[in-house]
Amino acid sequence: MSTPSNSEEFYKKLRGQLFETTSWPSEYLYKFIVKTDLGKITRLETIFDNMGAVINKVESKNGKYTSISVNLLMSNPDSVIEKYKEVAEKIEGVISL
């Protein structure tokens, strides 16, 4: 599910789901897709730097896009959403899944 244009409603719904289905603190798996661009990939990695994140990157078959998975311990749903917002703000064209 990518972030729709009405992102505040999306984040409100996500927050509710995370509170209902998860015991916090908990590991959370972020998934993003970006055009394969070293600058964008580096910015995304920097957002999660020094947090103990495990980051995996996989290029698409033709190399045009890169899938990035970020697994890390988060304290609560609000901290999860803060990172989604930071990524969306700092990386143009990112798709959050």
Buried (B, 14 or more C-beta within 10 A) or exposed (E): EEBEEEBEEBBEEBBEEBEEEBEBEBEBEBEBBBBBBEEBBEBBBEBBEEEEBEBEBEEEEEEEBBBBBBBBEBEBBEBBBEBBBEBBEEBEEBBBE
